[in-house]
Amino acid sequence: FLKRGYAVRKQGEVFRLVGTDTDITDRKKVEESLTIREATLQSIFKAAQIGIGFSKHHVLQEVNDKLCKILGYQKEEMIGQHVETFYCSEEEFERVERKKSHQIENFGSATIEVKGRRKNGGLIDLMISIAPIKPNTLEEGVIFTALDITQRKISETALKQSEARYRTVSELMSDYIY
């Protein structure tokens, strides 16, 4: 209970006591629940082996250490930056925005391969997944994850080139090899 009160005096003598009692049990429970949820979210941000961020109106509000490591920035350098800063070009940002909007509208979340740019200017292939904080609206912001898929893309390209060479050699051979 929260107790509040005061004395009403008349000619220097206490004439009346006025007070209120307010039951704040529910408020305390809500505050405790919010504290636990906040601690849980912070633990997820710390423990995740994938980049995680929160942006509102395309401005980064929060990022985890893994995302900083992936992109080569310090947290303080990323917070407050427009997300377009981390794309390889304005065209790539616009392409991703169109796909994101379409997928969120139709499926509630989006997963898109993105060409990003690290702090040192190097390009990076990322798989990003995006979900709005509040369903069906981007106004409250989005949570996103980012996975570095650069090595996978390099391997895929090498495999395609190898397959193309093998196909060319096999088409040029007049005899079969067993």
C-alpha distance (Angstrom), angle and dihedral (degrees) to the residues before:
residue distance angle dihedral
F1 . . .
L2 3.75 . .
K3 3.79 110.7 .
R4 3.76 123.7 -159.5
G5 3.75 127.3 173.3
Y6 3.75 148.7 144.6
A7 3.77 139.1 -167.3
V8 3.78 122.9 -113.8
R9 3.78 109.7 -144.8
K10 3.75 129.1 -158.3
Q11 3.78 117.6 -168.9
G12 3.81 89.9 -14.8
E13 3.79 94.5 -54.8
V14 3.80 124.0 107.6
F15 3.74 103.5 -103.1
R16 3.79 101.0 172.7
L17 3.80 139.9 -0.9
V18 3.79 116.2 -138.0
G19 3.77 120.8 -169.3
T20 3.75 147.0 149.3
D21 3.75 134.4 -149.7
T22 3.78 117.7 -153.7
D23 3.78 122.5 -166.8
I24 3.81 104.6 -135.2
T25 3.81 96.4 172.2
D26 3.81 93.2 112.2
R27 3.80 92.4 46.9
K28 3.80 90.8 50.9
K29 3.82 90.4 50.4
V30 3.81 91.3 50.8
E31 3.81 92.0 47.5
E32 3.81 90.6 49.7
S33 3.80 91.0 48.5
L34 3.81 91.5 50.2
T35 3.80 90.9 48.9
I36 3.80 90.7 52.5
R37 3.83 92.2 47.3
E38 3.81 91.5 49.7
A39 3.81 91.2 49.3
T40 3.82 89.8 48.2
L41 3.81 92.4 52.0
Q42 3.80 91.7 47.6
S43 3.82 89.8 50.5
I44 3.81 91.0 51.3
F45 3.82 90.2 50.2
K46 3.82 90.2 51.0
A47 3.80 99.0 42.1
A48 3.81 100.1 42.8
Q49 3.80 117.3 107.7
I50 3.79 88.9 -153.3
G51 3.79 130.1 71.1
I52 3.80 113.7 -94.8
G53 3.77 129.9 -174.4
F54 3.77 144.6 165.3
S55 3.79 121.5 -142.2
K56 3.76 132.3 179.0
H57 3.81 121.0 -165.2
H58 3.84 87.3 -6.6
V59 3.81 92.9 -58.9
L60 3.80 119.0 118.8
Q61 3.79 111.9 -117.0
E62 3.82 99.7 170.4
V63 3.82 136.7 5.7
N64 3.78 133.0 177.6
D65 3.80 126.8 -125.6
K66 3.82 92.5 -105.0
L67 3.82 92.1 59.2
C68 3.80 89.2 49.0
K69 3.80 89.9 51.9
I70 3.82 93.1 47.5
L71 3.82 92.3 52.5
G72 3.81 97.7 33.5
Y73 3.80 98.0 -120.6
Q74 3.78 135.4 122.7
K75 3.81 114.6 -116.3
E76 3.80 91.5 -113.9
E77 3.82 90.2 56.0
M78 3.80 92.5 53.9
I79 3.80 103.1 43.1
G80 3.80 110.2 92.0
Q81 3.82 94.1 18.6
H82 3.80 122.6 125.3
V83 3.81 109.0 -110.9
E84 3.82 90.9 -125.9
T85 3.82 86.1 73.7
F86 3.81 89.1 74.0
Y87 3.82 97.6 50.6
C88 3.80 122.6 92.2
S89 3.81 91.7 -122.4
E90 3.78 144.5 -5.4
E91 3.81 88.9 -106.7
E92 3.81 90.9 56.0
F93 3.80 90.6 49.7
E94 3.82 91.0 50.7
R95 3.84 91.8 46.8
V96 3.80 91.0 51.9
E97 3.81 92.1 46.1
R98 3.82 91.1 54.6
K99 3.82 92.6 48.2
K100 3.81 92.2 43.7
S101 3.80 93.1 51.6
H102 3.80 92.4 47.2
Q103 3.81 94.8 47.7
I104 3.81 95.0 44.5
E105 3.78 90.9 48.2
N106 3.80 91.7 51.0
F107 3.82 103.7 31.5
G108 3.81 107.3 17.4
S109 3.82 93.6 -115.5
A110 3.80 138.6 39.9
T111 3.81 137.0 -136.2
I112 3.80 117.1 -168.6
E113 3.81 138.0 166.5
V114 3.80 108.1 -124.1
K115 3.79 136.0 -170.5
G116 3.79 105.8 -136.8
R117 3.78 136.9 -179.6
R118 3.79 126.1 -127.3
K119 3.80 123.2 -143.2
N120 3.82 90.1 -100.8
G121 3.82 89.6 56.6
G122 3.80 95.1 -105.6
L123 3.78 118.5 138.1
I124 3.79 121.7 -118.4
D125 3.79 133.5 -170.4
L126 3.79 112.6 -133.2
M127 3.77 135.7 -177.7
I128 3.78 106.1 -147.2
S129 3.79 127.4 -170.2
I130 3.78 119.1 -165.0
A131 3.80 132.5 -168.7
P132 3.80 128.3 174.9
I133 3.80 117.6 -118.5
K134 3.79 88.9 -132.3
P135 3.82 115.9 37.0
N136 3.80 117.0 -107.8
T137 3.80 95.8 10.2
L138 3.78 134.7 77.4
E139 3.82 93.0 -163.8
E140 3.81 94.4 96.1
G141 3.79 91.5 49.0
V142 3.78 135.8 -110.0
I143 3.77 138.2 -93.9
F144 3.78 114.0 -139.4
T145 3.77 137.9 -176.9
A146 3.79 125.6 -152.5
L147 3.79 126.0 -158.7
D148 3.81 121.4 -170.8
I149 3.82 105.5 -125.9
T150 3.81 96.8 167.0
Q151 3.83 94.4 116.2
R152 3.79 91.3 47.7
K153 3.81 90.9 52.4
I154 3.83 91.3 48.7
S155 3.83 90.0 50.3
E156 3.81 92.0 48.0
T157 3.81 91.0 51.5
A158 3.82 92.0 48.3
L159 3.81 90.9 49.2
K160 3.82 92.2 50.2
Q161 3.82 90.6 50.0
S162 3.79 91.4 48.3
E163 3.80 91.9 49.0
A164 3.81 90.5 48.9
R165 3.83 91.3 51.6
Y166 3.81 91.5 47.7
R167 3.80 91.3 48.2
T168 3.84 91.0 49.6
V169 3.82 92.6 49.1
S170 3.80 92.9 46.9
E171 3.82 92.1 48.4
L172 3.82 91.9 50.1
M173 3.78 94.8 51.0
S174 3.75 115.0 93.9
D175 3.80 94.4 -165.3
Y176 3.73 126.6 58.5
I177 3.76 119.6 -118.1
Y178 3.76 118.2 -144.3
